[in-house]
Amino acid sequence: MTEELISDLKKLDDKTRDQIFSRIQKIVSEDISRKHLKYGLPYFVEKITNSSRLIYKIEEDEKLIIIDRFFSKHKNYERWYKNI
């Protein structure tokens, strides 16, 4: 986990945090279809709730999933998305 993700998670309530961890387990354990953030970028987006998104990337060489960020508000996600 990145420092940004840890900071994001500390701000959340327990219910939302549990939803995120269950979704992370699903990402790791299953071969689900993944939606790229934008063509050519290594990021994937997982929708947790209507307004929240989990951003992650996969290091194929090491079979490693790196959870990069979590956005509880869609506005924050859009701001981040436009700046990458």
LUMFIVO-825332 format. One line per field, with one value per residue: z, x, y of N, C-alpha, C, O, CB in turn; chain. Coordinates in steps of 0.05 Angstrom, whole numbers, padded with zeros to 5 digits. Glycine has a CB too. Layout:
REM LUMFIVO-825332
n.Z: Z  ...
n.X: X  ...
n.Y: Y  ...
ca.Z: Z  ...
ca.X: X  ...
ca.Y: Y  ...
c.Z: Z  ...
c.X: X  ...
c.Y: Y  ...
o.Z: Z  ...
o.X: X  ...
o.Y: Y  ...
cb.Z: Z  ...
cb.X: X  ...
cb.Y: Y  ...
ch: A  ...
REM end
This chain:
REM LUMFIVO-825332
n.Z: 00000  -00013  00015  00008  00003  00054  00084  00062  00078  00133  00142  00136  00153  00191  00163  00108  00101  00109  00064  00024  00036  00028  -00027  -00046  -00032  -00067  -00117  -00114  -00108  -00150  -00221  -00247  -00295  -00315  -00312  -00348  -00328  -00364  -00432  -00442  -00392  -00330  -00291  -00259  -00248  -00197  -00180  -00119  -00088  -00108  -00111  -00098  -00113  -00126  -00139  -00174  -00192  -00232  -00225  -00270  -00276  -00225  -00206  -00174  -00140  -00133  -00091  -00102  -00093  -00058  -00069  -00038  -00054  -00115  -00140  -00121  -00144  -00198  -00201  -00190  -00232  -00277  -00272  -00282
n.X: 00017  00008  00032  -00005  -00052  -00057  -00064  -00112  -00147  -00148  -00182  -00233  -00296  -00311  -00345  -00341  -00286  -00284  -00312  -00277  -00231  -00254  -00264  -00212  -00191  -00222  -00203  -00150  -00156  -00188  -00195  -00215  -00249  -00214  -00215  -00181  -00153  -00138  -00120  -00056  -00036  -00014  -00053  -00111  -00182  -00228  -00294  -00322  -00365  -00422  -00397  -00344  -00277  -00226  -00159  -00111  -00051  -00018  00038  00064  00109  00122  00075  00044  -00001  -00012  -00041  -00060  -00089  -00147  -00209  -00260  -00296  -00325  -00310  -00258  -00231  -00238  -00207  -00156  -00150  -00150  -00101  -00061
n.Y: -00023  00045  00108  00148  00119  00095  00141  00159  00117  00121  00163  00144  00112  00052  00016  00030  00022  -00033  -00050  -00035  -00068  -00118  -00115  -00110  -00160  -00190  -00172  -00191  -00246  -00266  -00273  -00222  -00180  -00123  -00053  -00006  00056  00096  00092  00066  00078  00050  00042  00015  00017  00009  00007  00022  00043  00084  00134  00127  00106  00058  00057  00021  -00016  -00066  -00106  -00144  -00176  -00192  -00211  -00178  -00137  -00070  -00027  00036  00087  00112  00141  00174  00210  00229  00276  00287  00243  00255  00303  00283  00247  00280  00305  00268
ca.Z: 00000  -00014  00037  00002  00009  00083  00093  00054  00093  00161  00143  00130  00174  00190  00142  00082  00102  00105  00035  00008  00040  00015  -00056  -00051  -00032  -00092  -00138  -00111  -00109  -00174  -00246  -00256  -00317  -00304  -00329  -00347  -00323  -00390  -00449  -00439  -00364  -00316  -00270  -00262  -00231  -00186  -00167  -00093  -00085  -00130  -00113  -00090  -00132  -00117  -00161  -00169  -00216  -00230  -00234  -00282  -00271  -00198  -00199  -00151  -00143  -00116  -00088  -00103  -00080  -00055  -00068  -00027  -00069  -00144  -00148  -00116  -00164  -00224  -00199  -00192  -00258  -00297  -00268  -00288
ca.X: 00000  00023  00028  -00030  -00075  -00059  -00076  -00140  -00161  -00151  -00204  -00258  -00310  -00305  -00361  -00329  -00260  -00289  -00320  -00252  -00215  -00266  -00259  -00184  -00189  -00234  -00184  -00126  -00162  -00202  -00186  -00237  -00243  -00204  -00219  -00158  -00160  -00135  -00102  -00027  -00028  -00014  -00072  -00138  -00202  -00249  -00315  -00330  -00393  -00428  -00379  -00316  -00261  -00201  -00140  -00089  -00036  -00008  00065  00062  00134  00122  00047  00039  -00021  -00005  -00064  -00048  -00105  -00176  -00223  -00287  -00313  -00319  -00296  -00229  -00222  -00235  -00184  -00132  -00150  -00143  -00074  -00041
ca.Y: 00000  00070  00126  00162  00101  00093  00166  00159  00098  00131  00182  00130  00097  00023  00002  00035  00009  -00062  -00054  -00033  -00091  -00141  -00112  -00116  -00189  -00200  -00166  -00208  -00275  -00274  -00261  -00206  -00162  -00099  -00029  00013  00084  00110  00076  00071  00081  00024  00042  00004  00030  -00009  00022  00011  00053  00102  00157  00120  00090  00047  00057  00001  -00025  -00094  -00111  -00171  -00192  -00203  -00219  -00161  -00116  -00047  -00009  00062  00108  00109  00166  00171  00229  00228  00301  00283  00224  00270  00321  00267  00235  00301  00314  00248
c.Z: 00000  00010  00033  00009  00039  00094  00086  00071  00122  00164  00141  00155  00170  00168  00115  00080  00097  00076  00018  00011  00027  -00016  -00063  -00051  -00057  -00116  -00138  -00117  -00136  -00198  -00258  -00280  -00304  -00323  -00326  -00343  -00349  -00406  -00446  -00411  -00349  -00294  -00278  -00242  -00222  -00172  -00141  -00087  -00108  -00133  -00107  -00110  -00119  -00141  -00155  -00195  -00211  -00241  -00244  -00276  -00244  -00189  -00174  -00158  -00123  -00115  -00084  -00088  -00076  -00054  -00060  -00041  -00098  -00153  -00143  -00136  -00191  -00224  -00203  -00221  -00279  -00295  -00274  -00318
c.X: 00018  00016  00001  -00054  -00079  -00072  -00105  -00157  -00166  -00174  -00232  -00270  -00305  -00320  -00348  -00302  -00263  -00297  -00295  -00235  -00227  -00263  -00231  -00179  -00200  -00215  -00160  -00133  -00175  -00190  -00210  -00229  -00235  -00207  -00195  -00169  -00159  -00116  -00073  -00017  -00030  -00036  -00098  -00156  -00222  -00269  -00324  -00359  -00398  -00408  -00350  -00303  -00235  -00182  -00117  -00074  -00025  00020  00066  00086  00133  00095  00038  00018  -00015  -00030  -00053  -00063  -00133  -00188  -00252  -00307  -00305  -00304  -00266  -00217  -00218  -00212  -00158  -00128  -00141  -00114  -00053  -00036
c.Y: 00025  00088  00141  00145  00099  00118  00168  00141  00107  00150  00169  00117  00067  00008  00005  00021  -00021  -00068  -00053  -00058  -00116  -00140  -00118  -00146  -00202  -00196  -00185  -00237  -00284  -00261  -00246  -00189  -00135  -00076  -00011  00041  00100  00094  00085  00075  00055  00022  00028  00017  00009  00009  00008  00018  00072  00125  00151  00102  00081  00045  00038  -00005  -00052  -00096  -00140  -00188  -00206  -00213  -00204  -00140  -00094  -00029  00019  00084  00099  00136  00162  00190  00230  00254  00299  00264  00239  00289  00306  00257  00255  00310  00292  00247
o.Z: 00012  00024  00052  00020  00049  00112  00103  00079  00134  00186  00144  00174  00149  00155  00100  00059  00083  00065  -00001  -00009  00017  -00029  -00084  -00068  -00068  -00133  -00159  -00130  -00143  -00197  -00275  -00284  -00285  -00347  -00304  -00352  -00355  -00395  -00446  -00406  -00356  -00281  -00301  -00221  -00239  -00153  -00142  -00081  -00126  -00155  -00110  -00123  -00103  -00161  -00133  -00217  -00188  -00264  -00228  -00272  -00242  -00166  -00156  -00178  -00099  -00135  -00065  -00071  -00089  -00039  -00072  -00040  -00104  -00171  -00160  -00146  -00204  -00244  -00218  -00232  -00297  -00314  -00273  -00328
o.X: 00039  -00004  -00014  -00074  -00101  -00089  -00122  -00179  -00187  -00185  -00252  -00256  -00295  -00309  -00345  -00295  -00247  -00288  -00292  -00225  -00213  -00259  -00225  -00164  -00189  -00212  -00152  -00118  -00172  -00176  -00224  -00206  -00247  -00203  -00189  -00190  -00178  -00097  -00067  00007  -00047  -00037  -00107  -00147  -00232  -00262  -00331  -00375  -00381  -00403  -00333  -00315  -00223  -00190  -00106  -00084  -00022  00024  00068  00083  00143  00092  00027  00020  -00014  -00038  -00038  -00052  -00143  -00178  -00267  -00331  -00281  -00288  -00250  -00194  -00198  -00198  -00141  -00107  -00126  -00103  -00029  -00019
o.Y: 00025  00083  00146  00155  00100  00116  00176  00148  00100  00153  00183  00111  00059  -00010  -00014  00010  -00034  -00088  -00069  -00069  -00134  -00160  -00129  -00156  -00221  -00213  -00195  -00251  -00307  -00240  -00256  -00184  -00126  -00079  -00002  00049  00115  00083  00109  00076  00038  00001  00030  00027  -00006  00024  -00015  00000  00075  00134  00168  00085  00096  00034  00038  00001  -00061  -00088  -00158  -00212  -00228  -00222  -00215  -00127  -00099  -00018  00024  00098  00080  00154  00147  00185  00231  00252  00307  00269  00235  00291  00314  00258  00249  00321  00298  00232
cb.Z: 00024  -00040  00040  -00028  -00004  00095  00081  00024  00093  00170  00121  00109  00175  00217  00142  00078  00128  00124  00027  00017  00069  00022  -00065  -00029  -00007  -00097  -00135  -00083  -00087  -00172  -00266  -00233  -00336  -00296  -00321  -00374  -00303  -00385  -00478  -00455  -00350  -00303  -00261  -00259  -00245  -00167  -00186  -00071  -00057  -00126  -00094  -00063  -00158  -00103  -00165  -00157  -00223  -00244  -00211  -00312  -00273  -00178  -00195  -00142  -00140  -00127  -00063  -00131  -00097  -00030  -00096  00003  -00056  -00159  -00131  -00088  -00167  -00229  -00173  -00172  -00266  -00293  -00240  -00278
cb.X: -00019  00017  00051  -00031  -00070  -00031  -00061  -00143  -00147  -00125  -00201  -00255  -00340  -00312  -00390  -00325  -00246  -00311  -00339  -00236  -00210  -00296  -00267  -00166  -00204  -00261  -00174  -00115  -00180  -00232  -00176  -00248  -00267  -00174  -00245  -00142  -00140  -00125  -00111  -00021  -00045  00013  -00078  -00137  -00215  -00237  -00339  -00311  -00397  -00456  -00389  -00316  -00255  -00204  -00128  -00100  -00013  -00028  00086  00058  00158  00132  00045  00066  -00050  00020  -00082  -00044  -00104  -00183  -00222  -00288  -00312  -00345  -00307  -00225  -00242  -00261  -00184  -00132  -00178  -00161  -00070  -00049
cb.Y: 00000  00086  00147  00170  00074  00088  00190  00150  00071  00145  00202  00110  00103  00010  00013  00065  00014  -00072  -00031  -00008  -00096  -00143  -00084  -00102  -00201  -00187  -00137  -00205  -00282  -00266  -00283  -00189  -00158  -00102  -00015  00012  00096  00140  00078  00095  00103  00020  00070  -00027  00054  -00031  00026  00021  00067  00113  00179  00108  00107  00018  00086  -00025  -00005  -00114  -00106  -00168  -00174  -00182  -00249  -00147  -00127  -00032  -00018  00071  00134  00092  00180  00176  00258  00225  00325  00272  00201  00285  00336  00243  00225  00325  00322  00221
ch: A  A  A  A  A  A  A  A  A  A  A  A  A  A  A  A  A  A  A  A  A  A  A  A  A  A  A  A  A  A  A  A  A  A  A  A  A  A  A  A  A  A  A  A  A  A  A  A  A  A  A  A  A  A  A  A  A  A  A  A  A  A  A  A  A  A  A  A  A  A  A  A  A  A  A  A  A  A  A  A  A  A  A  A
REM end
